[in-house]
Amino acid sequence: MNNTVTLQNEKLTAKISSLGAQLLSLRSEKTEYMWQADKNVWGFTAPVLFPVCGSLNGGHYTFGKKRYEMPIHGFARFKEFEVENLTADKACFLLKSDSDTKKSYPFDFELRICFELSLNRLDITYCAKNTGNGKMYFSFGGHEGYSCPEGADEYFIKFENDSSLTRHMLENGFFNGKTEKINLINNTLFLDYKEFEKCTYIFKNINSQSVILGHKNGGRKVRIGFCNHTSLAVWTLPYRKYVCIEPWCGISEKQGFDGSLEKKDGIICIMPDEVFERTHFIEILG
C-alpha cells in the first residue's frame, strides 16, 4: 500500500512516499523546492537508484553465467518500502529482497533509505546490507529533481572546490570514451539547455563535496552535499522547469561492455553481513 509520510520541524516540511522511498516534497513556509512529478514531462521527483545507476547494455547483465534483465537505474523506485521507523522529523524506509527481486537480482539484501530533518537541512542516508552468504554487487544513488520555476537555464551550479571539470560524454546513455573539459567561472557552471541536448553531465571523482544550485538573480538557493560519493550527474531536458542533481555511488556503463556485474565500472562489493552506507543532504539557503 502506497503511504505518504510527512516530516516537519520549525523550518521545513518533507513528504516521502513509501513507493520507492521517494522524496515528494521539501518546502519552507512559502516555497516548494522539489519538482512536482508530471507524467507528461517527467513523472518522478526523486527516484532511488538501486541496484544499478544508469543503463545496462542491452538492458541486461550477467552474474554466475546467468543473464538478468534490469531496467535503467534498477528496480527500487518501483518497489513498495516498509516504513520501519517514524518520528516527527525522521523516517526510515526498508526494502528487503524477495522472490520478485530475485528474478532480476540474485542477492539477499536489505536496503534502508532514511530521511532526517535538522533545521533547514534534510539528510538522506542510503544503507545497503548483504544478508546473503556470498559477495553482493551493487550501486546506488540519488536522483533528486529540483524545481526551477523560471526554467533551468535561469539557474547556476556553484562547485565548492572545482575551477574546472571533466565531463564524461554519453552516447545513447553509455560512455563513448570521449571527455570534454569545462572551465568554470568562479567555480560556477551556468546551465544551458543546448548542453543538455548533447547528453547528461557526468562528473567522476570531483574535488567538491557539495554544490549550490541557485537562481541567477538571487532568491531560491539550495546546497546539495555528497561526501564520499564517486560521481555526480546533472540532468534536465530543453525547456523543462527542473534540474536533477544526482549523487551516485556507481556509474553508467561504457559502450560495448560485456555485461559482467563483477567487472562493471563503479560497482560496490560487500561481504556477508557487511553494510555500505552513504549520506547526501539538501540544505535550504534561500
N, C-alpha and C positions, 0 to 999 in steps of 0.2 A: 504494500500500500504506500503510495506516494504521500509523504508528510512534509510540511514546511516548518522548520524550526526558526524561531526568532530569538536573537541575542540583542541585548541592549545595555548601554551604560549612559552616563551623563552626556557623552559626546556623539555617539554613533548607534545606529541600528543595523544589524545584519540579518539577512534571511537566507537560509540554506535549505535546499531540497534533499530529502533522503534518496531521491532518484539521482544516482551518480554523485552524491555528496557535493552537489553543485551550488556554489555561491550564486544566489539570485539577485541580491541587492545589498548595497552598502551605502548608507545615506546619513547625512547630518540632518539637522532640523529642516534645512531648506533645499539641500542638494542631493541628487542621486548620482553616484559616481560610477555605477556599473551599467554597461549596455543592457537594455531590456530586450530579451530574446524576441526576435521577429522571424517567424519561419519563412517569410517572403524575402528576407535579407540574409540573416544568419540566425539559426534557431537555437543557439546556445548563449549562455552568459559567461560561464567559466567551467568548461568541462575538465574533468580529471583524466589525465593521460596515464594509462596503465593497461597492460604490461609493456607496451612499446610507445615510443614517441615518433611521430611521422609515419610515412607509408612504408610498406614492405614490397619489394619487387615481386610482381605477380600476385600481390595480396596474400602471400603465404611465407612461412619459414619452415626450416627443418630442425628436428631435435630427435636424437636417438634413432636415426634412419627413418623417421616418420614425418610426414608433411602435415602442417597445421594451417588452416585458414585464419586470417586475422584482419579485421578492418583497420583503417588508418587510426592511429592513436590508441588502439586497443579497445577493450570492451567495458572498462569500468564505468564510463559515462552513461552506459545503458542499463546498469545494474542497480537494483534496489539495495541500499545500505541499511543496516540496523543502526538505530540511534542508541549507542552504547552508554553514553553519559551525557547529562544535560544539566546546566545551571543557568543562571541569569545571563552570564557573559561568556560561557564556554560550552561547546558541544563537540562530541567525538562520535564519528560515524565508522562503522565496521563492515567490511566485506570479506567473506570467507570463501575459499574455494569450495566448489560443489560439483555435482555430476555435469552441470551445464558448462561451467568454466573449463572443466577438463577436456571438453570437446575441442577447444582451441588453444588450451594452455595446460600442459600436463603436470602441473606443480601444485602442491598443497601450500596454501599461503593464508595469511591474514593481512589485509590492507586497512589501515586506520587513517582517516583524514580528520584532523582536529582543528577547530576554529576557536580563537580566543580573542576577545576584545580587551584592550587596555588603553584607556583614554581615547586618543584619536588614531589608534592603530589596531589592525586586525592581523594576528599571526595565524598562518595556515601551515600545519605540520603534516607531512606525509610520512607514514611509518609502515614499512613492509617487513613482515616476519615470515621466515621459512619454517613451516610446520611439517615439512616432509622429511624424508630420510636421506635425500641426496642433495646435490647442489641445486640452487634455484637461480635462474637467469631472468632479468627483467630490467626495465627502465620505468621511470615515472616523471611526471612534470605537471606544472600548472598551465592554464590557458585562459587567464582572465581577460575579458573584454571590457575596456574602459570607455565610458560614454564620452563622446566628443560632439556635443550638440551643434557646434558651428561647422563641423566637418573635420576629419582627421588631419587634413592638410593645413589647418589653422593651429596645429599643436607641434611641440618640440619634445625631444627626449634628451635630457642632460645626463651624461655619464659621470659618475663620481670621480673616476680616476683614469680616464682614457682620452687622449687627444687625437687618436686615430684608431680605426677599427679595420679588421679584415672580414669582409663579407664573403661567406662561402656560398657559391651560386648553385641554385637548384634548377633542374630541368625536368618538368613533369613530376615534381615532388621529390626528385633524387639528386644527390650531389653529382655534378658533372666534371669535377676536378678543377674547375676554374674558381679563381678568387678575384676580389675587387677591393682595393684599398680605399677607405673613406677617411679623408681628413676632416676632422670636426672643427667647428668654430666655437672656441671657448668650451670645449668638451661637449658640444651640442649638435645633435642630429635633428635637422628640420624635416618634418615629414612631407613627402611629395608623392602624390598618387601615381605619378609616372614611374617612380622607382618600384612601387608595389606591383605594377603591371609586369615588371621583369620577373620577380619572384619574391617570396618571403625573405626578410633579412634573417640570416642565421649567423650568430657570432659564437665562436668557441673560446673558452678559457680566457675571457676578458679580465682586465685588471680590476674593474669596478665591482663592488659588491652591492651597489644599488644604483638606481636611475630615478630621475624626476620627470614625470610626464606633466607638462603644463601648457596652458594656452598662451599664444604669442603676446596677447595684450593684457596678461595678468588674470587674476581670478582663480579659476579652477586649477588646482595643482596637487599632485599625488606622488609620493615616493614609493617605489617598489624595491624591496630588498631581497637578495637571493644569495646569501653567503653559502659557499661550498657547493653551488650548482655548477655544472660543467659547460652549459651552453645557454644562450638566450635567443629566443625567436621574437621577432616583431612582425605583426601581420595585420593587414587590412585589405580592402579592395577599393577600387576607384569610387569616389563619391559616397563612401559609407561614413556613418557618424559614430564610428567606434575604432579603436585600435587595440589589438591584443598584444600584451607584453608577457612573454611566456618563459618562466624559469624552468629549465629541464635538467634532469639527471639522465641523460640519454641524448640521442642524436638521430637524424634521418640517415637512410642508407645511401650508399654510393650506387650509381648506375651499374647494373650487371653483377651486383653482389650475389654470391651463390646461395644465400639464404640460411646459412648455418647460424643458429641462435648464439652458440658459444663464441663465434668469431665476429659477431655484429659490433660495429663501432659503438662505443659508449655503453655497452652492456654492463650491468652490475651483476656480480655473482656473490651470493651469500650461502653459508653452510647451514645445516640443520639447526634450528632454534636461534639462529642469528637474526638480528634486527638491523635494518638500514633506515635511517631517519634524516630528513631534511626539513627545514622551515624556511618559508619565504613570507614576506609581510607586505601589507598595504597600509601606508601612513598618510592620512589626510592633512595636507599643508594649507589648503586654501579652497 
